[in-house]
Amino acid sequence: MIYLNGSYMPVEEAKVSVLDRGFLFGDGVYEVIPVYGGRPFRLGEHLRRLDDSLRGIRMESPLDDVQWLEVFRQLIDGTHDQYLYLQITRGAAPKRDHAIPVGVKPTVFVMCSPISPIPPEGVAAVTVPDIRWQWCHIKAITLLSNVLLRQEALDRGAIEGILIRDGRVIEGAASNVFAVLGGVLTTPPKSHELLPGITRDLVLELARANRIPCEERQMTLAEVRQADELWLTSSTREILPVIRLDEMPVGNGEPGPLWARLHQLYQTYKQHLRNP
């Protein structure tokens, strides 16, 4: 079952107008919320990011927090690990026009899907040039450049592309990036160049609470190539160790000790959500 514009229905019955601006222009935003033990993960933070993305494209949330939670409760199925995907477009205007229309009802879509298991042995990544637009802090549905960059990584035998801009590591095509540099857990600072990841923020929160040295600063590609450890973080991948970058081993070519520690802290945090 999915939610579409106030109704619950099988996904096969869902229909959206061909004049919807999400279809015509990619005019919309989305959010991904993990669900553990039947409970949405860091729901307040995800809804705040959704509001920030909507404001960034001159929209307001069509539902308040209570209404969102009721929709989620109807769609969450069981207590296994799953995620909510919600997408809001500006809706269907009477005609195709780049200008933002007035008085158009937004299209609201939500579905819930299982989370795939995380490979504990680590993954490979490759570096790719960052060809995206300048407002990457907005979680927009216009993801064609991300699709092409991720596919380039898959074509090169890797699971993710790490985006490089002016010699700096920015983020992954669908993830944030952490590196262990000289014993310090390091990640690029928030800016218009990258998505402010909820999982990213939690990793930093857990590190600081457990006195693990960490900092937010620009990282050069040269530094990251010499990193002791390299991770990708996202709502559905959690903390994913990268053991090969551009066909070269990261560290000793295995998930590192700091990853193992943060991974365990993250799993403990999730368990508290399952059993408050």
C-alpha angles and dihedrals in degrees: 000000000000135000119238125172097329099323135094117220144145111283090242090064097050117113133183126189117258085229091061108127090225088063096041102038109007084248102166148064137239142200135203119208122185117222121208123180089356092301126112111244116242089341096176092055092048094049091048090053089049090053090048091052091048092050089049090062095038098258136121126220111270091211133041123231094267092051092048091051092052091052090049092050090055093052104039107102116201130318102290120114109281140145138228118227116197127181129186122190128183088252136234116322122196092251141013107266128146092222115095107259123228124232097014117145112234122239112239121194129175131175136168124221137172120266114238117235116266114243104241093196093069133247142246125250135183133206119246133176115265103244097167131115126271100258100066091145088076112084092224126173090229093102103146094118090049090050092052093046093048091048090051088056091050091048088055093052097259134114099225142022117227108212121231124197122178091342092308129117108237110172141294125286087256104007148047121255132231127182131188104226117180091338094309121115104229135186133168115267122253114272141133087284097072143031113260097237120211091210089047090056092048092051089055091045092052092045093052093045090054096043095248109155110248140157142180112230143125114286124203122220089240090058094047092051087061095044120133090218136008126197140183120210132194140140094267100030095045105190111348120186117224111211099174129040119186090345092306124109119253108226107322092343095258135091105283133235095253090053089051090053096047091043090056092046089051093050090049090052090052091049091056088055091052092047109026 
